[in-house]
């Protein structure tokens, strides 16, 4: 994409300008990648023409953007390779100092992915649209406004490494406390234990809004009176905020052995299996979040605003690359990346 390196045989103009035959210049690649990161490849074609008077085919825009997205993803994966489940004393010594408190959140959203049958001769006729989970995670130092994001189409172990990376870049150390908020998915809790357990203490809290949805559905089993339902959930939330978890659990205990599945039984099972994840009182007293609103908002502005636009279908590999491009922008690493391009580090 950058063309050939200057040699003595190239014209003087090529040597002085850095523009080579049949190639896109570095400034033009930066412009088109910028446009393609924010909107569709087709829209990037229009913007390049509108602002710079340059016609580039959509295939060219796509190739340029995905090439640089690949570079960004490769650089991130290289960093992740250094993250182990258990750290050596030497690495722990490097992490000795750290910020006092880090907040982390992790959640998934579904993206439209095209699967192509490998044995198909005509790949256009063997496409199937499915939805696969993209996982978004973030970390930030208590008091900061802007989190550090990471996103992947990979498995839970890779997501855990991404989360650990965001925490390290937010100031993780052996004297750091981790406050994690989420929907209680067991894989998240497991990854927190695996990726942070050797360094520091992790306190995981069920998102209070998510918990209230469980309670709301369960209370409809208890009573059909809407006013009574509202009174129940108000009282239950108050009890939870005061760490009176067992009193809330008692409301649904009578449904735990019900023959038919219902929302009250589900709520009881959900709570009984997560007894250590309802310490809302400590979070409120420490002015720490009780909800995972940042990662929910992150889905919209980091992932969905680009990868779920109308008509967008992705190969899984391409989606992963675009996630790397999107997080590069939101983490303010854009300038650093193009500085490395100038220095021929990619």
C-alpha positions as a printed Julia matrix, in Angstrom:
346×3 Matrix{Float64}:
   0.0     0.0     0.0
   2.88    2.4     0.61
   4.59    1.69   -2.68
   8.22    0.82   -3.19
  11.03    2.33   -1.17
  13.03    5.13   -2.87
  15.96    3.97   -4.98
  18.44    5.76   -7.22
  16.45    4.75  -10.3
  13.25    6.56   -9.25
  12.42    9.96  -10.68
  13.41   13.02   -8.68
   9.76   13.9    -8.09
   9.06   10.52   -6.55
  12.06   10.85   -4.25
  11.14   14.32   -3.06
   7.36   13.87   -2.78
   7.08   10.32   -1.53
   4.41    9.67   -4.17
   4.99    6.57   -6.3
   3.39    5.23   -9.45
   0.27    3.04   -8.93
   0.25    3.75   -5.18
  -1.69    5.92   -2.76
   0.36    8.51   -0.89
   0.63    8.27    2.87
  -1.42   11.47    3.5
  -4.17   10.16    1.21
  -4.17    6.81    2.99
  -4.54    8.6     6.32
  -7.46   10.64    4.99
  -9.33    7.69    3.5
  -8.73    5.47    6.56
 -10.09    8.27    8.73
 -13.26    8.53    6.63
 -13.66    4.73    6.51
 -13.33    4.44   10.28
 -16.34    6.68   10.84
 -18.7     5.61    8.07
 -19.23    3.15    5.26
 -16.57    2.59    2.61
 -19.0     4.03    0.05
 -19.4     7.19    2.11
 -15.6     7.48    2.39
 -15.46    7.51   -1.43
 -17.9    10.45   -1.5
 -16.07   12.39    1.21
 -12.69   11.97   -0.46
 -14.17   13.32   -3.68
 -16.03   16.15   -1.91
 -13.12   17.46    0.18
 -10.11   16.63   -1.96
 -11.45   16.18   -5.48
  -9.9    12.71   -5.7
 -11.75    9.72   -7.15
 -10.88    6.43   -5.44
 -12.84    3.22   -6.07
 -14.62    1.69   -3.12
 -12.36   -1.37   -3.41
  -9.35    0.91   -2.96
 -10.83    2.57    0.13
 -11.65   -0.82    1.64
  -8.17   -2.18    0.93
  -6.43    0.87    2.41
  -8.57    0.95    5.57
  -8.34   -2.79    6.25
  -4.59   -2.75    5.62
  -4.06   -0.17    8.37
  -6.64   -1.83   10.6
  -4.62   -5.05   10.23
  -1.47   -3.21   11.33
  -3.28   -1.89   14.41
  -4.66   -5.32   15.29
  -1.25   -7.01   14.84
   0.4    -4.44   17.12
  -2.23   -5.03   19.81
  -1.97   -8.83   19.58
   1.79   -8.54   19.93
   1.27   -6.71   23.22
  -1.26   -9.29   24.37
   1.21  -12.12   23.81
   3.18  -10.79   26.78
   0.16  -11.14   29.08
   0.24  -14.41   31.03
  -2.25  -15.94   33.44
   0.43  -16.06   36.13
   3.16  -13.45   36.33
   6.76  -13.93   37.39
   8.14  -12.11   40.48
  10.11   -9.9    38.09
   6.98   -8.78   36.27
   5.16   -8.28   39.55
   7.98   -6.01   40.66
   7.38   -3.85   37.57
   3.72   -3.61   38.55
   4.48   -2.77   42.18
   3.35    0.83   41.91
  -0.1     1.63   40.63
  -3.14    3.83   41.01
  -5.4     3.32   44.01
  -8.61    2.34   42.2
  -9.52    1.12   38.71
 -13.04    0.49   37.42
 -13.58   -2.14   34.72
 -16.61   -3.19   32.68
 -17.1    -5.93   30.09
 -20.06   -6.8    27.9
 -20.94   -8.24   24.5
 -23.09   -7.21   21.54
 -24.08   -9.11   18.41
 -22.73   -8.21   14.96
 -23.9    -9.4    11.52
 -21.24  -11.8    10.23
 -21.09  -13.49    6.84
 -19.97  -17.11    6.81
 -18.85  -18.64    3.52
 -18.73  -22.39    3.03
 -15.06  -23.25    2.47
 -15.82  -25.89   -0.17
 -18.03  -23.59   -2.25
 -16.81  -22.97   -5.8
 -19.0   -19.9    -6.23
 -18.64  -18.09   -2.9
 -21.45  -15.69   -3.76
 -23.97  -18.54   -3.56
 -22.75  -20.05   -0.3
 -22.99  -17.04    2.0
 -24.9   -17.21    5.25
 -25.64  -14.31    7.58
 -25.25  -15.09   11.27
 -24.85  -12.99   14.39
 -21.73  -13.39   16.48
 -20.69  -11.68   19.68
 -18.22   -8.84   19.73
 -16.9    -8.31   23.26
 -16.11   -4.83   24.5
 -14.16   -4.1    27.66
 -12.89   -0.96   29.31
 -10.91    0.27   32.28
 -10.34    3.66   33.81
  -8.79    5.17   36.9
 -11.3     6.32   39.48
 -11.93    9.99   38.81
 -11.16    9.82   35.08
 -13.9    10.57   32.6
 -12.61    8.76   29.52
 -12.04    4.98   29.71
  -9.57    2.93   27.72
 -11.41    0.52   25.41
 -10.62   -2.81   23.75
 -12.85   -4.94   21.53
 -12.55   -8.36   19.94
 -14.42  -11.09   18.1
 -12.16  -13.59   19.89
 -12.85  -16.02   22.71
 -13.24  -15.28   26.42
  -9.57  -15.89   27.19
  -8.52  -13.29   24.62
 -11.15  -10.9    25.98
  -9.66  -11.35   29.44
  -6.24  -10.42   28.1
  -7.68   -7.33   26.44
  -9.31   -6.33   29.75
  -6.01   -6.83   31.56
  -4.26   -4.68   28.94
  -6.76   -1.84   29.39
  -6.23   -2.01   33.15
  -2.43   -1.94   32.85
  -2.63    1.11   30.59
  -4.94    2.73   33.16
  -2.36    2.34   35.92
  -2.76   -1.21   37.31
  -0.35   -2.16   40.07
  -0.12   -4.52   43.02
  -1.58   -1.82   45.28
  -4.54   -1.23   42.96
  -8.1    -2.26   43.82
 -10.26   -3.4    40.9
 -13.97   -2.54   40.96
 -15.7    -4.51   38.19
 -19.35   -4.08   37.22
 -21.32   -6.3    34.85
 -24.28   -8.56   34.23
 -22.91  -11.46   36.26
 -21.81  -13.62   33.33
 -19.68  -16.39   34.8
 -17.04  -16.15   32.08
 -16.35  -12.51   33.0
 -15.9   -13.38   36.66
 -13.6   -16.26   35.72
 -11.46  -14.04   33.5
 -11.19  -11.42   36.23
  -9.97  -14.08   38.65
  -7.53  -15.5    36.1
  -6.13  -12.27   34.69
  -5.97  -10.23   37.91
  -5.87  -12.76   40.76
  -2.08  -12.91   40.93
  -1.74   -9.12   41.07
  -4.55   -7.6    43.08
  -7.99   -8.0    44.64
 -11.04   -7.82   42.36
 -14.49   -6.88   43.64
 -17.23   -7.8    41.16
 -20.63   -6.15   41.39
 -23.84   -7.06   39.57
 -25.09   -4.11   37.52
 -27.95   -2.73   39.63
 -30.08   -1.88   36.58
 -29.59   -5.44   35.26
 -30.57   -6.78   38.7
 -33.67   -4.6    38.76
 -34.81   -6.18   35.48
 -34.62   -9.63   37.12
 -36.56   -8.34   40.13
 -39.2    -6.66   37.98
 -39.91   -9.86   36.05
 -39.89  -11.96   39.24
 -42.34   -9.65   41.05
 -44.87  -10.17   38.27
 -44.99  -13.82   39.32
 -45.6   -12.84   42.93
 -48.46  -10.44   42.17
 -50.42   -9.16   39.19
 -51.11   -5.83   40.93
 -48.88   -3.25   39.18
 -48.82   -0.9    42.17
 -47.77   -3.73   44.43
 -45.06   -4.71   41.94
 -43.65   -1.18   42.05
 -43.71   -1.16   45.85
 -41.93   -4.5    45.95
 -39.1    -3.53   43.61
 -38.59   -0.19   45.37
 -38.24   -1.99   48.7
 -35.99   -4.71   47.23
 -33.61   -2.2    45.62
 -33.41   -0.34   48.93
 -32.56   -3.59   50.72
 -29.87   -4.43   48.15
 -28.29   -0.99   48.51
 -28.04   -1.71   52.22
 -26.48   -5.16   51.55
 -29.54   -7.0    52.87
 -29.22   -9.59   50.12
 -30.8   -12.43   52.1
 -34.0   -10.45   52.71
 -34.43   -9.94   48.95
 -33.69  -13.61   48.3
 -36.42  -14.55   50.76
 -39.09  -13.04   48.47
 -38.41  -15.75   45.88
 -37.42  -18.68   48.07
 -40.86  -20.23   47.77
 -40.38  -20.6    44.02
 -36.99  -22.31   44.05
 -38.46  -25.8    43.7
 -41.28  -24.91   41.33
 -41.88  -27.58   38.69
 -42.32  -25.05   35.92
 -39.71  -22.44   35.1
 -40.77  -18.9    35.88
 -39.11  -15.5    36.44
 -39.23  -15.81   40.25
 -37.43  -19.15   40.13
 -34.88  -17.72   37.67
 -34.27  -14.72   39.92
 -33.72  -16.95   42.95
 -31.2   -19.09   41.06
 -29.45  -16.03   39.68
 -29.0   -14.54   43.14
 -28.19  -17.7    45.08
 -25.34  -18.47   42.69
 -23.74  -15.01   43.11
 -23.76  -14.26   46.86
 -20.53  -12.23   46.79
 -21.62   -9.92   43.98
 -24.15   -7.68   45.74
 -21.95   -5.4    47.84
 -23.72   -2.23   46.75
 -23.31   -0.53   50.11
 -19.52   -0.45   49.89
 -19.66    0.8    46.3
 -22.08    3.6    47.19
 -20.04    4.64   50.23
 -16.87    4.72   48.09
 -18.71    6.62   45.32
 -18.03    3.81   42.84
 -20.49    2.96   40.03
 -23.24    0.42   40.62
 -24.08    0.21   36.91
 -22.23   -0.62   33.7
 -23.44    2.37   31.71
 -20.03    3.18   30.25
 -19.67   -0.14   28.44
 -23.31    0.02   27.29
 -22.64    3.46   25.84
 -19.38    2.15   24.41
 -21.28   -0.43   22.38
 -23.14    2.37   20.66
 -20.32    4.8    19.89
 -17.33    2.43   19.6
 -18.85   -0.59   17.84
 -22.4    -0.19   16.62
 -22.11    3.26   15.02
 -19.7     1.76   12.46
 -20.12   -2.01   12.39
 -23.93   -2.12   12.6
 -24.77    0.53   10.03
 -27.54   -0.32    7.57
 -26.53   -2.99    5.06
 -23.16   -3.76    6.69
 -22.21   -7.43    6.74
 -18.73   -8.47    7.82
 -16.37  -11.35    7.54
 -15.33  -12.2    11.08
 -11.68  -11.36   10.31
 -12.63   -7.98    8.82
 -14.86   -7.17   11.8
 -11.96   -7.86   14.17
  -9.73   -5.52   12.18
 -12.32   -2.74   12.17
 -12.74   -3.13   15.93
  -9.0    -2.52   16.25
  -9.32    0.58   14.07
 -12.25    1.9    16.08
 -10.54    1.39   19.45
  -7.34    2.96   18.11
  -9.32    6.14   17.42
 -11.27    6.21   20.68
  -8.08    5.55   22.71
  -6.34    8.53   21.03
  -3.61    6.34   19.49
  -4.24    7.58   15.96
  -1.33   10.04   15.84
   1.11    7.53   17.33
   0.17    4.97   14.69
   0.81    7.31   11.76
   4.04    8.44   13.36
   5.22    4.82   13.26
   4.14    4.58    9.61
   6.31    7.59    8.81
   9.25    5.96   10.56
   8.76    2.73    8.58
   7.95    0.72   11.73
   5.15   -1.15    9.93
